[in-house]
């Protein structure tokens, strides 16, 4: 953490739409709520030192995550991992003094 404080770096934590939209009985959602809380707590801890913290919360992304679950949900459009990577690059490339704390990104038409 000291290097980040010296360099005024940025921390990016990957959350999920599941971490901003409650889904009863979904333990994956619980872990993502925790990731979002970690990001906010870290921001409060290091923000005064010039370290910026961003949580990126993707919606449905076409990745192997869905394979054991029977595949990507059919009713939803998906994004690619590359699109999420582009979102992370966007967050990291903000000018000094601009702290984007939260980016929620969903494929067009995703309801939840």
C-alpha positions in Angstrom: 0.0 0.0 0.0 2.9 2.4 0.6 3.9 2.2 -3.0 0.4 3.2 -4.1 0.4 6.1 -1.6 3.7 7.3 -3.0 2.7 6.9 -6.7 -0.9 8.1 -6.1 -2.0 4.9 -7.9 -5.4 3.4 -8.5 -6.9 0.2 -7.2 -9.5 -1.5 -9.3 -11.8 -4.2 -7.7 -14.0 -6.3 -9.9 -17.5 -6.5 -8.4 -20.7 -7.4 -10.2 -24.2 -6.3 -10.9 -25.0 -9.0 -8.3 -23.2 -6.7 -5.8 -25.6 -3.8 -6.4 -28.9 -5.7 -7.0 -30.1 -7.9 -4.3 -31.0 -11.5 -5.3 -32.5 -13.5 -2.5 -30.7 -16.8 -1.8 -27.8 -16.0 -4.1 -24.5 -16.5 -2.2 -22.5 -15.3 -5.2 -24.3 -12.0 -4.8 -23.2 -11.9 -1.1 -19.6 -12.2 -2.1 -20.0 -9.4 -4.6 -21.7 -7.2 -2.1 -18.6 -7.8 0.1 -16.3 -6.8 -2.8 -18.2 -3.5 -3.2 -17.9 -2.9 0.6 -14.2 -3.6 0.4 -13.8 -1.1 -2.4 -15.6 1.6 -0.5 -13.8 0.9 2.8 -10.4 1.0 1.0 -11.4 4.2 -0.7 -12.1 5.8 2.7 -8.8 4.4 4.0 -6.5 5.6 1.3 -8.3 8.4 -0.5 -6.8 11.1 1.6 -3.4 9.9 0.4 -4.3 10.4 -3.2 -5.0 6.7 -4.0 -8.0 6.2 -6.1 -10.3 3.2 -5.8 -12.7 2.0 -8.5 -15.1 -1.0 -8.4 -16.2 -2.2 -11.8 -19.5 -4.1 -11.7 -20.2 -6.0 -14.9 -23.5 -7.5 -15.9 -23.6 -10.7 -17.9 -20.2 -11.4 -19.5 -19.7 -14.4 -21.9 -17.0 -16.2 -19.9 -16.4 -19.8 -18.6 -18.2 -18.7 -15.4 -21.5 -19.7 -17.0 -20.3 -23.2 -18.3 -21.1 -25.2 -15.1 -24.5 -23.3 -14.9 -25.7 -24.6 -18.2 -24.4 -21.7 -20.3 -25.1 -18.0 -20.6 -28.7 -17.1 -19.8 -30.6 -17.2 -23.1 -32.8 -14.2 -22.4 -29.9 -11.9 -21.9 -27.4 -10.2 -24.2 -23.8 -10.6 -23.1 -20.6 -8.6 -23.1 -17.2 -9.8 -23.8 -14.2 -10.0 -21.4 -12.5 -7.5 -23.7 -15.3 -5.0 -23.2 -14.9 -5.2 -19.4 -11.1 -4.8 -19.9 -11.8 -1.6 -21.9 -13.9 -0.4 -19.0 -11.1 -1.0 -16.6 -8.6 0.8 -18.9 -11.1 3.7 -19.0 -11.1 3.9 -15.2 -7.3 3.6 -14.9 -6.7 6.3 -17.5 -8.6 9.1 -15.7 -6.6 12.2 -15.1 -5.0 12.7 -11.7 -7.7 14.1 -9.3 -10.6 12.2 -11.0 -11.7 9.3 -8.8 -14.4 7.2 -10.5 -15.6 5.1 -7.6 -18.1 2.8 -9.2 -18.8 1.7 -12.8 -21.8 -0.5 -13.4 -21.8 -1.9 -17.0 -24.5 -4.1 -18.4 -25.1 -5.4 -21.9 -27.9 -3.5 -23.6 -31.2 -5.0 -22.5 -30.1 -6.7 -19.4 -32.9 -6.3 -17.0 -31.3 -7.3 -13.7 
